[in-house]
Amino acid sequence: MTDGILGKAATMEIPIHGNGDAGQLPEDDGLEQDLQQVMVSGPNLNETSIVSGGYGGSGDGLIPTGSGRHPSHSATPAGPGDEVARGIAGEKFDIVKKWGINTYKCTKQLLSERFGRGSRTVDLELELQIELLRETKRKYESVLQLGRALTAHLYSLLQTQHALGDAFADLSQKSPELQEEFGYNAETQKLLCKNGETLLGAVNFFVSSINTLVTKTMEDTLMTVKQYEAARLEYDAYRTDLEELSLGPRDAGTRGRLESAQATFQAHRDKYEKLRGDVAIKLKFLEENKIKVMHKQLLLFHNAVSAYFAGNQKQLEQTLQQFNIKLRPPGAEKPSWLEEQ
């Protein structure tokens, strides 16, 4: 392979043998899913107005299909509108043609990699970071699920304590001989409810922050990763195409095709390298942001839970003030902490 075809030093081509294993790289999610990913980004045919077949527009000047009528042989000569329609249809045909060729090449490359007849370009360090991100996201999703479960249990506990406190208070008024005992139990449940609402506010804030980190920040980075992986497949597909043409006979016809293939390959190489750089930058910033967010959230969670179970109401309230968490006032017509999940 010539130097013009090779990527930067950070990447290498991994030959694939047998079942398609690429060294120590993790397996993809599955051939069917990968093929769907190749096919998912179809051509956008909605940017122009009309085309026969009903992609859009009013259809003026077009013959309706399935109407059972035929055009008259005495139709007037084609006017400017017909020329525009034909131009639009031709443009869309070119878009579909290019998409079809690209999809064919990418599918061929994907199958070649999977069945051990090709090679793929691999940035080992970057791919390991991507796999680590996916694993981290799965673990954080588990923490998020458990946090939501804890929120639901705390909310249920608060409802029970509130009802129990009301029952004790009612019995205190109706049982003179046990008024004192029922009274201080009612006060205890009231205090537990107050502390529980404060803890619930802290846990809800913790869950909300984890949710943002997982579903927005991490997901945004993984969307760029998907674009990078698609660009890598295209890059390798056109690299393979160029290599095959380079090994073939050289004549006037093939020279033109080779130059065209070289230009197309270079465009896909530039796209691949740009997205590789984008992914590296996003991974770096994501890691920094994750550490910053989790340092704050884990400290909040620890302090709030510790203060609650120690019965330290003052410390619990100070924890919420430290992290600027405001509880909804009693009786406010806002969703409960559980409903906000």
C-alpha positions in Angstrom: 0.0 0.0 0.0 1.3 3.4 -0.9 2.0 6.2 1.6 -0.9 8.3 0.1 -3.3 5.6 1.1 -2.1 5.0 4.6 -3.7 6.9 7.5 -1.9 8.8 10.2 0.3 7.0 12.7 -2.4 6.9 15.3 -4.3 4.4 13.2 -3.5 1.1 11.6 -5.1 -1.4 9.3 -6.1 -4.6 11.1 -6.4 -7.6 8.9 -9.4 -9.8 9.7 -9.2 -13.5 9.7 -11.6 -16.3 10.3 -14.7 -15.0 12.1 -13.7 -11.4 11.7 -11.9 -10.8 15.0 -9.8 -7.7 15.0 -7.0 -8.4 17.5 -8.3 -7.6 21.0 -11.0 -5.2 19.9 -14.5 -5.8 21.4 -17.1 -7.4 19.2 -19.7 -5.1 17.5 -23.3 -5.4 18.5 -24.2 -7.6 15.6 -24.2 -7.8 11.9 -27.9 -7.1 11.5 -27.6 -4.0 13.6 -24.6 -2.8 11.7 -26.3 -3.3 8.3 -29.3 -1.3 9.6 -26.9 1.5 10.6 -25.5 1.5 7.1 -29.0 1.8 5.6 -30.5 4.2 8.1 -29.2 7.4 6.6 -31.1 7.4 3.2 -31.0 10.2 0.7 -32.9 13.4 1.5 -35.3 13.9 -1.3 -37.4 16.6 0.4 -35.2 19.6 -0.4 -36.7 20.1 -3.9 -40.3 20.4 -4.7 -41.6 17.6 -6.9 -40.7 14.3 -8.5 -42.9 11.7 -10.2 -43.8 9.1 -7.6 -45.1 11.5 -5.0 -42.1 12.7 -2.9 -43.7 16.1 -2.5 -45.1 19.2 -4.1 -48.5 19.7 -5.6 -47.9 17.4 -8.6 -48.9 20.1 -11.1 -48.1 19.1 -14.7 -47.6 15.4 -13.7 -49.8 12.6 -14.8 -51.5 10.9 -11.8 -50.6 7.3 -11.5 -53.3 4.6 -11.2 -56.0 6.9 -12.5 -56.8 4.8 -15.6 -56.3 7.8 -17.9 -53.6 8.4 -20.5 -52.1 11.6 -21.8 -53.6 13.0 -24.9 -51.5 12.7 -28.1 -52.3 16.4 -28.8 -50.6 17.6 -25.7 -48.9 21.0 -25.9 -45.1 21.1 -26.2 -43.1 21.0 -23.0 -42.9 24.4 -21.3 -40.5 25.9 -18.8 -42.3 24.2 -15.9 -41.7 20.8 -17.5 -38.0 21.5 -17.9 -37.8 22.5 -14.2 -39.6 19.3 -13.2 -37.3 17.2 -15.3 -34.3 19.0 -13.7 -35.6 18.3 -10.2 -36.2 14.6 -11.0 -32.8 14.3 -12.5 -31.2 15.9 -9.4 -33.0 13.5 -7.1 -32.1 10.6 -9.3 -28.4 11.6 -8.9 -28.8 11.8 -5.2 -30.4 8.3 -5.0 -27.7 6.9 -7.4 -24.9 8.3 -5.2 -26.5 7.0 -2.0 -27.0 3.6 -3.6 -23.4 3.4 -4.7 -22.2 4.5 -1.2 -24.5 2.0 0.5 -23.3 -0.8 -1.7 -19.7 -0.1 -1.0 -20.2 0.2 2.7 -22.3 -2.9 2.9 -19.6 -4.8 0.9 -16.9 -3.5 3.2 -18.9 -4.4 6.3 -19.5 -8.0 5.1 -15.9 -8.3 4.1 -14.8 -7.3 7.6 -17.3 -9.7 9.2 -16.4 -12.7 7.1 -12.7 -12.3 7.3 -11.9 -11.1 3.8 -10.9 -7.5 4.4 -9.2 -5.1 6.7 -10.3 -2.2 8.8 -8.6 1.0 10.0 -8.3 1.0 13.8 -7.3 3.7 16.3 -6.7 1.3 19.2 -6.4 4.0 21.9 -9.6 5.8 20.7 -11.6 2.6 20.3 -10.7 1.5 23.9 -11.8 4.9 25.2 -15.1 4.6 23.3 -15.7 1.1 24.7 -14.9 2.4 28.2 -17.5 5.2 27.7 -20.1 2.7 26.6 -19.4 0.6 29.7 -19.4 3.6 32.0 -22.8 4.7 30.5 -24.3 1.3 31.3 -23.1 1.5 34.9 -24.3 5.0 35.3 -27.7 4.0 33.9 -27.8 1.3 36.6 -27.1 3.9 39.2 -29.8 6.1 37.7 -32.3 3.3 37.9 -31.5 2.6 41.5 -31.6 6.3 42.4 -35.1 6.5 40.9 -36.1 3.4 42.9 -34.8 5.0 46.1 -36.7 8.2 45.3 -39.9 6.2 44.9 -39.4 4.3 48.2 -38.6 7.5 50.1 -41.7 9.1 48.7 -43.8 6.1 49.7 -42.2 6.2 53.2 -43.0 9.9 53.6 -46.7 9.3 52.7 -46.9 6.5 55.3 -45.2 8.5 58.0 -47.4 11.5 57.3 -50.6 9.3 57.5 -49.3 7.7 60.7 -48.5 11.1 62.3 -52.1 12.2 61.5 -53.5 9.1 63.0 -51.5 9.5 66.2 -52.5 13.2 66.5 -56.2 12.2 66.1 -55.9 9.5 68.7 -54.1 11.9 71.1 -57.2 14.1 71.0 -59.6 11.2 71.5 -57.7 9.2 74.1 -57.1 11.3 77.2 -55.4 8.5 79.1 -52.8 8.1 76.2 -52.8 11.7 75.0 -49.1 12.3 75.9 -47.9 9.0 74.3 -49.8 9.5 71.1 -48.8 13.2 71.1 -45.0 12.7 71.1 -45.3 9.9 68.6 -47.2 12.3 66.3 -44.4 14.9 66.8 -41.8 12.3 66.0 -43.5 11.3 62.7 -43.9 14.9 61.8 -40.2 15.5 62.4 -39.3 12.4 60.4 -41.5 13.7 57.5 -39.7 17.0 57.5 -36.3 15.4 57.4 -37.5 12.9 54.9 -38.7 15.7 52.5 -35.3 17.3 52.8 -33.5 14.1 52.1 -35.9 13.5 49.2 -35.0 16.8 47.7 -31.3 16.0 47.9 -31.8 12.6 46.3 -34.0 14.0 43.6 -31.3 16.6 42.8 -28.7 13.8 42.7 -30.9 11.7 40.3 -31.7 14.7 38.1 -28.0 15.5 37.7 -27.1 11.8 36.9 -30.0 11.8 34.3 -28.6 14.9 32.6 -25.1 13.4 32.5 -26.3 10.1 31.0 -29.0 11.1 28.7 -27.6 14.3 27.4 -23.8 14.7 27.9 -22.8 11.0 27.4 -25.5 10.5 24.7 -24.3 13.6 22.8 -20.7 12.2 22.7 -22.0 8.7 21.6 -23.9 10.4 18.7 -20.6 11.8 17.5 -19.0 8.3 18.0 -21.7 6.8 15.7 -20.9 9.4 13.0 -17.2 8.6 13.4 -17.8 4.9 13.1 -19.9 5.4 10.0 -17.2 7.6 8.5 -14.6 4.9 9.3 -16.6 2.4 7.4 -17.0 4.7 4.4 -13.2 5.5 4.5 -12.3 1.8 4.5 -14.8 1.1 1.8 -13.4 3.7 -0.6 -9.8 2.8 0.5 -10.5 -0.8 -0.6 -12.0 0.4 -3.8 -8.9 2.6 -4.6 -6.6 -0.3 -3.8 -8.4 -2.6 -6.2 -8.3 0.0 -8.9 -4.6 0.6 -8.3 -3.8 -3.1 -8.8 -5.7 -3.3 -12.1 -4.5 -2.5 -15.6 -3.6 1.1 -16.5 -5.1 2.6 -19.6 -6.8 5.8 -20.6 -10.1 4.7 -19.1 -8.8 3.4 -15.8 -6.6 6.4 -15.3 -9.7 8.6 -15.2 -11.5 6.2 -12.8 -8.4 6.1 -10.6 -8.2 9.8 -10.3 -11.9 10.0 -9.5 -11.5 7.2 -6.9 -8.5 9.0 -5.4 -10.4 12.2 -5.0 -13.4 10.5 -3.5 -11.1 8.5 -1.1 -9.4 11.7 0.0 -12.8 13.4 0.8 -13.8 10.4 2.9 -10.4 10.3 4.6 -10.7 14.0 5.5 -14.2 13.4 6.9 -13.0 10.4 8.9 -10.0 12.2 10.4 -12.1 15.2 11.3 -14.6 13.1 13.1 -11.9 11.2 14.8 -10.5 14.4 16.2 -14.0 15.5 17.2 -14.5 12.3 19.2 -11.2 12.6 20.9 -12.0 16.2 22.0 -15.5 15.3 23.2 -14.2 12.3 25.1 -11.7 14.5 26.9 -14.2 17.2 27.8 -16.8 14.5 28.9 -14.3 12.9 31.3 -13.5 16.3 32.8 -17.2 17.2 33.1 -18.1 13.8 34.6 -15.5 14.1 37.3 -16.6 17.6 38.2 -20.3 16.7 38.3 -19.9 13.4 40.2 -17.5 15.0 42.8 -20.3 17.4 43.7 -23.1 14.9 43.5 -21.4 12.1 45.5 -20.5 14.6 48.2 -24.2 15.8 48.3 -25.5 12.3 48.5 -23.1 11.2 51.3 -23.7 14.3 53.4 -27.5 14.2 53.1 -27.9 10.5 53.7 -25.5 10.6 56.7 -27.3 13.6 58.3 -30.7 12.0 57.8 -29.9 8.7 59.4 -28.0 10.5 62.2 -31.1 12.5 62.9 -29.2 15.7 62.4 -31.8 18.1 61.0 -29.5 21.1 61.1 -26.7 19.4 59.1 -29.3 18.1 56.6 -30.6 21.6 56.0 -27.1 23.0 55.7 -26.3 20.3 53.1 -29.1 21.6 50.9 -28.1 25.2 51.4 -24.5 24.3 50.5 -25.6 22.9 47.1 -28.3 25.6 46.5 -31.2 23.1 46.6 -34.5 24.7 47.2 -37.5 22.6 48.4 -41.0 23.4 47.3 -43.0 25.1 50.1 -45.7 23.2 51.8 -49.0 23.2 49.9 -47.4 24.6 46.7 -49.2 23.4 43.6 -46.2 21.8 42.0 -45.5 18.2 41.1 -44.1 16.0 43.8 -40.5 14.9 43.7 -41.7 11.5 42.4 -43.8 13.1 39.7 -40.9 15.2 38.5 -39.0 12.0 37.6 
